[in-house]
């Protein structure tokens, strides 16, 4: 039987635990790998809730292999195939960005706006959907909600589709492959959306290669590269969203560190939007911006609604 304390100490010494996944510690990592070797794959958070089973010789060898891979920099979620997001145990893999704790701020902001709006059967669009974690969280927490979700990567959408099936939400989440809002750009959806959300790529192109090897070497670049200044996707989204949002509907998106104040000011100067709100993380940095589509604005002296 392997010694959990010795293996935990080994991981603590050899692995560079990154701050963007605070749930991953030496202990939770060892427990998640142990359960995976035993045929009970679990996220780091889920692993802390379960008892560790006895391992036979083959399972012990599998655990050693998993530990070696983790030490080499393979992300834990890729080894276990699991990641928890907003309390939901999701499937994970190299096809899409691993859902992060920081993105739960975006999810909770959207759910709060939906509660505030009080719509019985709201329509939400989520773009850059990755593994489908946000649409699934919305649908799980709001029974009457319908979600349209899309990603430019077919591989990411395949993973999202598996997650939707895993959660048995096929009748409430529609997935598409395409660039931002392109899969849903038809009169059927124009002016009807209550909330449009996005966790976009927001790392500047020049900084992507400087990211930790665990990220740059294993997760898709498409999920990080936000163009020369990191805001190319957001700027397009701000321009295109009013065509889809109903008057009073909300555009909500995540921003990178330092981008929040500038993007909030830009939205405040955009006549298509009103009631700009920001959500800060525990360090006081703006990480989520919400902007309501204006119910009326002036165009050449005439009111447009």
C-alpha positions in Angstrom: 0.0 0.0 0.0 1.5 3.4 -1.0 2.2 5.9 1.8 -0.1 8.9 1.2 2.0 11.2 3.4 5.3 10.4 1.6 3.6 10.9 -1.8 2.1 14.2 -0.7 5.5 15.4 0.4 7.0 14.3 -2.9 4.4 16.3 -4.9 4.9 19.4 -2.6 8.6 19.4 -3.4 8.4 18.7 -7.1 5.2 20.4 -8.4 4.9 24.2 -9.0 1.3 24.7 -7.9 -0.2 27.7 -9.8 -2.3 30.4 -8.2 -5.0 30.1 -10.9 -6.1 26.8 -9.4 -6.1 27.4 -5.7 -8.0 24.2 -5.1 -5.0 22.2 -6.1 -2.7 21.5 -3.2 -0.2 18.6 -2.6 -2.9 16.8 -0.6 -5.8 17.3 -3.0 -3.6 16.4 -6.0 -2.4 13.2 -4.4 -6.0 12.2 -3.5 -7.3 13.0 -6.9 -4.6 11.0 -8.6 -5.1 8.1 -6.1 -8.9 8.0 -6.8 -8.2 8.1 -10.6 -5.8 5.2 -10.3 -8.5 3.3 -8.4 -11.0 3.9 -11.3 -12.9 6.6 -9.4 -11.7 9.8 -11.2 -12.4 13.0 -9.3 -11.5 16.6 -9.3 -9.2 18.1 -6.6 -12.2 19.4 -4.7 -14.2 16.2 -5.0 -11.2 14.1 -3.9 -11.1 15.9 -0.6 -14.6 14.7 0.1 -14.0 11.0 -0.5 -12.2 8.2 1.3 -9.1 6.8 -0.3 -9.6 3.1 -1.3 -7.1 0.4 -1.0 -4.9 0.0 -4.2 -3.8 -3.2 -5.7 -0.4 -3.7 -7.4 -1.6 -2.5 -10.9 -3.4 0.5 -9.4 -0.3 1.4 -7.4 1.7 1.3 -10.6 -0.9 3.5 -12.3 -0.7 6.0 -9.4 3.1 6.2 -9.8 2.7 6.9 -13.5 0.1 9.6 -12.8 2.4 11.2 -10.2 5.3 11.2 -12.6 3.2 12.9 -15.3 2.0 15.5 -12.8 5.5 16.3 -11.8 6.4 16.7 -15.5 3.8 19.4 -15.8 0.7 17.7 -17.1 -2.3 19.5 -15.6 -4.2 17.6 -12.9 -7.5 17.9 -14.7 -6.0 16.3 -17.8 -4.9 13.3 -15.8 -8.2 12.9 -13.9 -10.5 14.0 -16.6 -12.4 16.0 -14.0 -12.8 19.6 -12.9 -15.3 21.1 -10.5 -16.9 24.4 -11.4 -19.5 26.2 -9.4 -20.2 23.0 -7.5 -20.6 20.9 -10.6 -18.2 18.0 -11.4 -17.4 18.3 -15.1 -15.4 16.4 -17.6 -12.1 18.0 -18.5 -9.4 17.5 -21.1 -6.9 19.1 -23.4 -9.6 20.1 -26.0 -10.5 23.2 -24.0 -9.5 25.6 -21.3 -9.6 24.0 -17.8 -12.4 25.9 -16.0 -10.9 28.2 -13.3 -12.2 29.4 -10.0 -11.9 33.0 -11.1 -14.5 32.4 -13.8 -17.0 31.5 -11.1 -17.2 35.3 -10.6 -18.6 35.6 -14.1 -21.0 32.7 -13.5 -22.4 34.2 -10.3 -22.7 37.6 -11.8 -24.8 36.2 -14.6 -27.0 34.3 -12.2 -27.5 37.3 -10.1 -28.6 39.4 -13.1 -31.0 36.7 -14.1 -32.5 36.7 -10.6 -32.8 40.5 -10.7 -34.5 40.5 -14.1 -37.1 38.0 -12.9 -37.7 36.4 -16.4 -39.4 33.0 -16.1 -37.7 31.5 -19.2 -34.7 33.6 -20.0 -32.6 33.2 -23.1 -28.8 33.3 -22.7 -26.0 33.1 -25.2 -22.5 32.1 -24.1 -19.6 32.4 -26.5 -16.0 31.2 -26.2 -17.8 28.5 -24.2 -14.8 26.1 -24.0 -15.8 23.0 -22.0 -19.4 24.3 -21.6 -18.9 25.0 -17.9 -20.8 28.4 -17.9 -23.9 27.2 -19.9 -24.1 24.1 -17.7 -23.9 26.2 -14.5 -26.6 28.5 -15.7 -28.9 25.7 -16.7 -28.3 23.8 -13.4 -29.0 26.9 -11.3 -32.0 28.3 -13.3 -34.5 25.6 -14.3 -36.4 27.6 -16.8 -33.4 28.9 -18.7 -32.4 28.1 -22.4 -28.8 28.5 -23.5 -27.1 28.9 -26.9 -23.4 28.3 -26.6 -20.6 28.4 -29.2 -16.8 28.1 -29.6 -14.5 28.6 -32.5 -12.8 25.2 -31.7 -14.7 22.1 -32.8 -12.6 20.1 -30.3 -13.8 22.4 -27.5 -17.4 22.0 -28.6 -17.1 18.2 -28.7 -16.0 18.4 -25.0 -18.8 20.8 -24.2 -21.3 18.4 -25.9 -20.0 15.5 -23.7 -20.4 17.6 -20.6 -23.9 18.6 -21.6 -24.8 14.9 -22.1 -23.0 14.1 -18.8 -25.4 16.5 -17.1 -28.4 15.4 -19.1 -29.1 19.0 -20.3 -29.3 18.3 -24.1 -32.9 19.7 -24.2 -31.8 23.1 -22.7 -28.4 23.8 -24.2 -27.8 24.2 -27.9 -24.2 24.1 -29.1 -22.6 25.5 -32.2 -19.2 25.8 -33.8 -18.1 29.2 -35.1 -16.5 32.6 -34.5 -18.2 34.4 -31.5 -21.9 35.0 -32.3 -21.7 33.8 -35.9 -23.5 30.4 -35.3 -26.6 32.3 -34.0 -26.5 35.3 -36.3 -30.1 35.1 -37.6 -33.3 37.0 -37.2 -34.5 34.2 -34.9 -32.2 35.4 -32.1 -31.8 39.1 -32.9 -33.1 41.4 -30.1 -34.2 38.4 -28.0 -31.3 37.6 -25.7 -31.6 38.4 -22.0 -27.9 37.8 -21.2 -24.9 37.4 -23.4 -21.8 36.1 -21.6 -18.2 35.4 -22.5 -15.0 34.3 -20.9 -12.8 35.5 -23.8 -9.1 35.0 -24.5 -7.6 38.1 -22.9 -3.8 37.4 -22.7 -1.8 39.6 -25.2 -0.2 37.6 -28.0 3.3 38.4 -26.9 2.7 37.1 -23.3 1.2 33.7 -24.3 4.6 32.1 -24.8 5.7 33.5 -21.5 3.0 31.6 -19.6 3.9 28.7 -17.3 4.6 25.5 -19.2 1.8 23.7 -17.5 -0.6 26.2 -19.3 1.2 27.1 -22.5 2.3 23.5 -23.2 -1.0 21.7 -22.5 -4.0 24.0 -22.9 -5.1 25.4 -26.3 -3.5 28.7 -27.3 -6.9 29.7 -28.8 -8.3 29.9 -25.3 -5.7 32.5 -24.2 -4.6 34.7 -27.1 -6.6 37.9 -27.1 -4.6 39.7 -29.8 -1.8 42.3 -29.5 -3.3 44.0 -26.5 -5.4 41.2 -25.1 -8.8 42.8 -25.9 -9.4 42.1 -29.5 -12.2 39.5 -28.8 -13.9 41.8 -26.2 -13.9 44.7 -28.6 -15.7 42.7 -31.3 -18.1 41.4 -28.7 -19.0 44.9 -27.5 -19.7 45.9 -31.1 -21.8 42.8 -32.1 -23.8 42.2 -28.9 -26.4 44.9 -29.3 -27.8 43.1 -32.3 -28.7 40.1 -30.2 -29.6 41.7 -26.8 -33.1 42.8 -26.1 -33.4 46.4 -24.7 -32.5 46.0 -21.1 -30.5 42.8 -21.7 -27.0 42.4 -20.4 -23.6 41.8 -21.9 -21.3 40.2 -19.2 -17.7 39.2 -19.7 -14.5 38.4 -17.9 -11.4 40.6 -18.2 -7.7 40.1 -17.5 -5.9 41.8 -14.7 -5.6 45.5 -15.4 -8.0 45.6 -18.2 -11.2 46.3 -16.2 -11.0 50.1 -15.7 -10.3 50.8 -19.4 -13.0 48.5 -20.7 -15.5 49.9 -18.2 -14.8 53.4 -19.4 -15.2 52.4 -23.0 -18.5 50.9 -22.3 -19.6 53.9 -20.4 -18.9 56.1 -23.5 -20.7 53.7 -25.8 -24.4 54.9 -26.4 -25.5 51.3 -27.0 -25.0 50.5 -23.3 -26.0 51.9 -19.9 -25.7 50.9 -16.2 -22.2 49.6 -16.4 -21.3 47.3 -13.4 -18.0 45.7 -12.4 -17.3 42.8 -10.1 -14.0 42.6 -8.3 -12.0 39.6 -7.0 -10.7 39.2 -3.5 -7.7 41.4 -4.3 -9.9 44.3 -5.5 -9.2 43.8 -9.2 -12.0 44.2 -11.7 -12.5 40.7 -13.3 -16.1 40.9 -14.6 -17.9 43.7 -16.4 -21.7 43.9 -17.1 -23.3 46.4 -19.4 -27.0 46.7 -20.0 -28.2 47.4 -23.5 -29.7 50.9 -23.6 -33.5 51.0 -23.8 -33.3 54.1 -25.9 -30.6 56.3 -27.4 -30.3 59.3 -29.7 -29.2 58.9 -33.3 -29.0 62.2 -35.3 -31.5 63.8 -33.0 -34.0 60.9 -33.2 -34.7 58.4 -30.4 -33.9 54.8 -31.3 -35.4 52.0 -29.2 
